[in-house]
């Protein structure tokens, strides 16, 4: 197959949620397979290099905090061109894997060279709508960005993304890509989330062994499930054993605390706030039923937290769309809307058998994650897909 792989993106691998986690587990698995034959070109981690990647051969891009502004965004990408070019000349890969994005000037360099084939991983829906929505300057760059993005996509040997909704969006925007865009879902490092005994973690957070913990772990907790954790606990006040745990911040932890106070359940809902990625498995293991509630416009995403819940032996309640694959399993419920009554009913049906019943369902959830959702199995599919489209099969 491939002898030497170079991976590049503008994702900060130290961010403990979203793209940071997805790319971290992806690179960890590639590192296990390729070791010194893997080189990555990524931003210098803002929160320190994850310990799992200490031995990684890497070129780090210095990206200042101003990269959140349009001029800073352009500056960071412009400075990355020389670093990526030098890395390619020194490392001499036979495949470049890249996660592209808005105004991806370094990736355009890869697209314009003819020597080394490249593929695009986790391409998204192709719209770059979040970048254009930032400010007038970002919107003014839409025409230039669309030309660059089109060239990067159309010169790639193949492209993968995480959902059918994203595939449809991508091919609607760029019809020439039809046939070269493939859905490969996110995977989870299942072994990382296998915490055999959660008793100490439950006790540290004030939960007893018989308590049923409804929880959320992830960024933007108030809008993506934390609010519903409070609603469930408030609705089930007569069941004294039902408690809540909300992990994550993104500026919304305070809103979760205030909402719990408003609903009169602040004493039964622990709002933990942000946690480092190394702490997430222990926190997820405390949860008996994890929530992931997305509004309609967000449902094209593949929710890493859902896979983490399952790997941590928790049942799941998630919104329709990217969670439809769970409909046939008794350890999960898929809700059609974000209406509190529907979420409460779904949770109620899962916890009807008490904590003992949830532990049994959680064991089935973990086995499913081990069997079907691992990053290793996803990367097996990716590597085979890439090999076929680059002549390395």
N, C-alpha and C positions, 0 to 999 in steps of 0.2 A: 504494500500500500504506500503510504507516505513515509519518507525518511526524515524530513525536517519541516516543522510547521511554525510559521510566524503568525501570531494573533495580535490584532490591534483594535482598540476601541477608545472612546473618551469616557468610559464608565469608571468611577472611583470604586475600586474593589473593597475599600474599607467601610463603605456605607452599609449598615446592617439590615437593609431592606430593599425591595424592588430590584432594579437592574444590578445593583451592587452584589446582591446575594446570588442572583441568577448567573452572573458572569463568574463569580467566585467559585461556585460549585462546578461550573463548566471547566474552568481552568484547572481546578484541583484534579479533576478526572483526566484531563489531557496530560497533566504533569505526571500522574501515575503511569500513564502509558508511554510517554515520550521522554521524560526526564530531561537530560541535557540537549535533546533534540527538539525542545520547545523553547521559543523565545517570545516574549510578550512586550508590546509597546503600549503602555497605558499611563494615565495620569499618576503622578506621585500621590500615594494614598494620604488623604488629609487626616486620618485618624490612626496612622501607623500601619505598617504592613501586617496583614493577617499572618499569624504564626505558621499556618499550614503552608504558606507560600514562601517561607524564609529562604529556601534553596532555589527559588525561581530565578532563571536567567531573564533579566528584564531591562528594558530601556524605559526610564520614567520621564514623562513629560511634566514640566513645571507649569501648573495651571493655577493662576491666582484666583482669589475670591471674586475678582471682577469679572470672571468668566460667566457669571450669571447675568451680566449686562450684554447687550448686543455687541458693542465694541470689544469688550473683553472676550466674548465668545469667538469673534473673528481673530483676535490677537492670539489666543491660545491655539487655535487651529492652524494659523499661519506658522507659528513657531514649531509646531509639530511636524511640518513637512521635512525639514532637514534631519530631525531625529529619526523619523521613519525611513527615510532614504538611506541614511548611514547604517541603520540596523539591517535593512534588506541586503545591502552590499556586504556587510560583515558576516551575517549569518547564512546567507545563500539558501533560503528555504525552497522547497519544491511545491509548497502550497502556502498561500496567505489566506487566513480566516479573519474577516473583519466584521465588526458591528458598526454600521455606518450611522449617520445622523444628519441633522441640519448643518449646512455649510461645512461639509466634511472635506476640507481642502487636502489634508494628507491622504485620505482615502482616494481622492481624485487622482493623486499621483500614481497610486497603485493601478487605478483603472486605465490610465493612459500608457503604462508600460506594457510590453507584450511578452516579456520573458517568463514571468512567473504567473501561473493561473491563480485566480482568487475566487473565493466564495463568500457569500454574505450570510451571517448567522443572525437570527432573531431580528428580522428586518422591520418589524412593526407594520403599520397599515399604510405606510408610504406618504402620509399626508403632511407630517411635520407641523401639525396644527398648533401644538403647544408653543413651538418656537415663534410662529407667526403671531400668536396672541400676546406675546410679551410686551411689545411696545411698537410705536410707529416705525422705528428704524428696522426692527425685525420684519415687519410686514413689507417694508420697501425692498427687502432682499428676496422676496418670494420668487420673483421671476428668475433671478440668477441661481438661487438655490434649486429651483425645479429643474433647470438645465443641467446643473452639476449632478443632482441626484439621479436624473434620467440616465446620464452617461455611466455613472457608477453601477447602477442596477443592470443596464442592458449589456455592459461588458463583462459582468460576472458570469462564471460558468453555471452557477445555480444559486438559489436563494431559499432560505428556510425562514419560516415565521411560526407563531405559536397557536394560531386558531384559524378556523375557516372564515370567520368574519374578517380577519386581517387579510387573508388571501384574496377574498372578494374585493376588498377596498384597494389592495395593491394592483390587481389586474384591471380594475375599472380605471384607475389613474394612469396605468402604463400597460395598455393592451398587448404590447409586443412581448411582455413577460409571460403570457399564458403558456403553460407547459414547462416553465422553468422555476416555478414557485411551488414549494412543497411545505406542508404543515408538519412540523415536528415540535411537540409540546415541551414545555419546561419539565425538568426532572428534579428530584430531590436527593440529597445525600442521606439516604435512609439510615445508614449506620450512625451518623452524627446525631440523629434525633432519637435514638433508642436509649431511653433512660429507664432502667429496669425498676427502680424504686423511687417513686415520687413523694414518699411520706415526709421526708425532711423538707422538701421544697414546699409542700402544702402547709406544714407546720410553721415554717418561717413566714409565710404569707397570712397566717391566721386561719387556715382552713383545716377542718378535721377530716379524718379518714372517711367519714360517712357523708360529708358535704358533696353536693353535686355542683361542680364549677363550670359555669358558662363563660366562655372567654373569647377574646380577640387578641391576636398578636400581629402587628404590622404597622406600616406608616398610615398617616391620616386616619387615626382610629375613630374619630367622631363620625366621619362621613362614610366609613366602610365597614362598620360592624359594632363599634363601641357603644353607640347610641342604642342599638338593638339589644346589646348585652344588658344595659340598664332597664330597657323596656321589659325584657323577659323576667329579670329578677323582680321588678316592681309588680308585674302581673301575677307572679307566683309567690307573693309574700306569704300566703298561708302555708306553703311548703318551706318550713324554716331551714331546711338543708340546702336550698338553692342559693348559691352565691355567685359573684361575678369577678372576673379578672380582666383588666384591659392593659395591654402592653403596647407601647408606642407613643409617639408624640407628634412630630411634624407640626408643632404649634397648636395641637388640638387636645392635649391631655387635660388642660385646664377646663376646656368646654365639657369634657367627659365628667370631670369632678363636679362641676356646677350642675350638670344635668342630673347626676345621681342625687345631689342634694335636693334639687327641685322635685324629683320623684320620691323623695323620702327614703332612699335606700343607700345613702352614703356609707352607712355602717356595714353594708353587705356587699359592696362593690369595691374592690381594690384597684385603684388606678395607679399602675406601677410607673408609667412614663417610659421614656426611651431606655432600651437595653442594648448592650453590645451583642454582636452575633454569637459570641461564645456562650452567652447566658441564655440565649433563646431556647435551646433544647430543654433545659431544666424548667423554664417557665411554661413552655408548651406542654410538658409532661404533666403539669398540675391540672390542665384543662380536661374536662370530660367531654365537652361539646364545644367545638370552635365555630365561630361565625365568620362569614365573608359575604358582605352585603354590598353589591355594587349597583349604582344607578345605571340606567340604560346606556348612556353614552360611554361608560367605562367597560362594558361587558365583552369587548373584543380581547381583553387581556387574559393571560393565563396566570392564575393566582397561585403564586409560590406558597402563600400561607396555607392554602387548602392542602397541598401536598405535604407540608410540614405537620399540620394537624394529624393527618392520617399516619404519617411515619412515627409520630409521637403517641400513637394509640388513642387518638381522640375521634369522636364522631364529628360530623360536619353538617352544618346548614349553610347552603350557599345559593346565590341567585342563579337563575337560568342563563344559558348561554355557554360560557366556558366550563360550567360545572355539570352540563348535561350528561357527561360520561358517568356520573355517579347515580343516576336515577334508578338503576336496577339493584342497588345495594342497600341492605337494611341498616347499615351504619351511617347513612347519609340521607338528607332530605334536600330537595331542590325546590326553591320557592320562585314563583313567577314574578312577584313584585317585591317592593321594599316595604310594603304595608306592615305595620307592627303586628296586627292581628295574625297575619299569615306566618310571620316569623315565629311568633309565640306558639302558635298551634304546631308548627313543625318541630320546635324544640320540645314541646310537651309530649309529642308522640315518641320522641327518642328517649326521653327520660322516664317514661311511664313505668319501666321495670326497675327503677331505683338505681343506686350507684352500682350494685352488683351486676345488673343488666347492662349498664354502660361499660363496665370493665370488660364484659364478654364481647360486646360490639366493638370496643376499642381494639381488642386483640385481633379481630377479623380485619379491622381497618389497617392495622400495622402490617399484617400479612399481605394484604392487597398492595400496599405501598412498596413493600419489598419485592413483590412479584412483578408489578406493572409500572411503577412510577419512578424508578431510580434514574439518576443522571447517567449511570453507566449504560443502561439500556438505550437511553436517548442518544448518547454519543456513539454507540454501536451503529444506530440507524444513520446518524449524521455522516460518520466516516464512510460507510458503505455508499451513501447517496453522493457524497463528494467524490469518491473514487470513480464511480460510474461516469460522472459528468466532467471529470478532468483527465480521463484516460489512464487512471491508476488502478483500475479494478484488476 
